[in-house]
Amino acid sequence: MDAEGFGELLQQAEQLAAETEAVSELPHVERNLQEIQQAGERLRSRTLNRTSQDAADVKASILLGSRGLDIFHISQRLESLSAATTFEPLEPVKDTDIQGFLKNERDNALLSAIEESRRRTFLLAEEYHRESMLVQWEQVKQRVLHTLLGAGEDTLDFSQDVENVSDMWLMVKQMTDVLLVPAKDTLKSRTSVEMQMAFVRQALSFLENSYKNYTMVTVFGNLHQAQLGGVPGTYQLVRSFLNIKLPGPLPGMQDGEIEGHPVWAVIYYCLRCGDLNAAMQVVNRVQHQLGDFKTWFQEYMNSPDRRLPPTLENKLRLHYRRVLRNSADPYKRAVYCLIGKCDISDNHGEVADKTEDYLWLKLNQVCFDDDNSSSPQDRLTLPQLQKQLLEDYGESHFSASQQPFLYFQVLFLTAQFEAAVAFLFRVERLRSHAVHVALVLYELRLMLKSSGQSAQLLSQEPGDPHMVRRLNFIRLLMLYTRKFESTDPREALQYFYFLRNENDSQGENMFMRCVSELVIESREFDMLLGRLEKDGSRKPGVIDKFAGDTKVIIGKVALEAENKGLFEEAVKLYELAKKSDKVLELMNRLLSPVIAQVSAPQSNKERLKNTAVAIAERYRSQGTAGDKSVNSTFYLLLDLTTFFDEYHAGHVDRAYDVMERLKLLPLSQDSVEERVAAFRNFSDEVRHNLSEVLLATMNILFTQHKRLKGAPAGTPGRPQRTIEDRDMVRRRALI
């Protein structure tokens, strides 16, 4: 092409560019080389994607076509589907098309109404959903709160719980601080008059000291109202306490007042605090108003058992029945009933409004003599009071489930120790305290134990007095330790030690039995019983703190393990107990089934072989030897283990040398009779492996025979024929 043609072409291109810039509303696009390259890459990737899409369509057609689907027909149906009627926007109309404009406006109004309705519906549904969730969450919160409130009803406040536990142990210390009467029979000691009187005295002392502490706390907590002053003592304390408890005059009070308080109220609260001297101080100050009461009270104070002489007691009771039974002064009636031990049917609810007050009143009225002249309404014995509290009133009367410490106190202060412990043991959170109280009673020989281990936790036995209960102490400890003996055997052992003097129905020591079961269940052999060091010395275990001769206990545990089939554990235990015969006997039983097996790492044979070798080395170094037959069997089985290890490793010559030294099989015609005779002396553990030994030895001889036949015709000093003759003799001997 000439220059004129190129010039014309350039002119046309410039004209076209000028027209484009003048007419088009689009911006002018200029691309550099990099942008052109990127555009080319995009076009290329589209082509590749289209190709891969076509390949995927082919694969899909093959897959679906194999299932009988018509791919072409399905594709046509899919292509015929159109969403234009649903999602296509409204057609644009010209400005002069009035009918089209109205149609579009109508459609727009409908669509707007539909969209607004949809929006409102979604908002309403969301609001309903939110309100529903709030209602449900409120219900969940209420259930959670009710659950917490329910738990709070059964759970004591921590500080109150600690105070109750502290008071409980003070009570146990007080009640067990009695002069123990030496007696082999605990029942006889517990039911003796002296012991019962001591229990009542200790109970009264505890209740009086507790009430005095209560009055002090009340007074010092209300010092302004109490107006405490004067000479320190019980009288001033009671006067200040009455300023709080009885701030105003009470109707029906008799015999005047002392420093603004009813006389009999002051006397009663002095007695309630356990201070007879303070009560006598009040009586002396108003003796002219009390008639013969001063004489009676002096006799009461001077009596060692707090009991009036019969003549004075009868006079007081007669005066009470004639004059005071229907008196409006509750404190005067209560004091007369205390001093004269009369009218036991009156509970004095106006004065004794607390369980502790009622208990104090009744314990003061308990009689211990055999005086049958008193009428039933004036005589209360300790068994009668025990029956009333345990059987007549029972747990429901004292709301024992809500107030377990109170009911325990009621039973314990009336010397019903076994029933108190059994009740407290049923309260899960207080079970540990029940067990430890039982341990205290057991060690002090104040507990009445059940005669049989199968008895219930609390039982009555034939021949015992009516209100005597017995506690199954062994069962109590077993039930308590069951929850933690597997996880904390060391702690359980502490409790089992208390059973060291107890035997079961078969006469077996319960401590040894429990230790045996504990060791077997927990498998803590080394920690509990000790372990054997490499030099043969024994490292002590926990059991050494509780028993002097541990060999007996370890031997018992070893026997139990053997009976349960735990032979390997039994071997270790018998070795700890220095019972070499049992060690070797069990090792023979363990080795016999495995000596012919192929040895492998971590296998039973490897483990047992290592154990046996360690035992053999220790016994040889210490010069320990068991029964001769058991001993020889053990070492023979060890040698056979070596024989089979060499055989399985392919060391036939070494294996043959071992068998030749053992002289177990006849390897020549001359030794047949001798080996047969010796075989009768072998134990069953060796005999059971004879077939495996014979088979292995024959295989060794066969291997040697093949090797010799493949060797040269002869060697210097060892002709081929001689070797073959010797092999033939060995084979015949074995056959």
Secondary structure, DSSP 4 states (H G I P E B T S, - for coil): --HHHHHHHHHHHHHHHHHHHHH--SPP----HHHHHHHHHHHHHHHHHHHHHHHHHHHHHHHHHTTT--HHHHHHHHHH---HHHHPPPPP--TT-HHHHHHHHHHHHHHHHHHHHHHHHHHHHHHHHHHHHHHHHHHHHHHHHHHHHHHHHHS--HHHHHHHHHHHHHHHHHHH-S-PPP-S-HHHHHTSHHHHHHHHHHHHHHHHHHHHHHHHHHHHHSHHHH---SS-SHHHHHHHHHHHH--S--TT--S-EETTEEHHHHHHHHHHTT-HHHHHHHHHHTGGGTTTHHHHHHHHHH-TTS---HHHHHHHHHHIIIIITT-S-HHHHHHHHHHHT--TT---TTT--SHHHHHHHHHHHB--S---SS-GGG-B-HHHHHHIIIIIIHHHHTTTTT-HHHHHHHHHHTT-HHHHHHHHHTSGGGHHHHHHHHHHHHHTT---B-SSTTS-SEE--TTS-TT--EE-HHHHHHHHHTTTTTT-HHHHHHHHGGGTT-B-TTS-BHHHHHHHHHHHHH--HHHHH-EE-TTS-EE--GGGGT-S-HHHHHHHHHHHHHHTT-HHHHHHHHHHTT-HHHHHHHHHHHHTTTTTSPP-TT-HHHHHHHHHHHHHHHHHHHT----HHHHHHHHHHHHHHHHHHHHHTT-HHHHHHHHHHHT-S--SGGGHHHHHHHHTTS-HHHHTTHHHHHHHHHHHHHHHHHHHHTS-SEETTEEHHHHHHHHHHHHHHH-
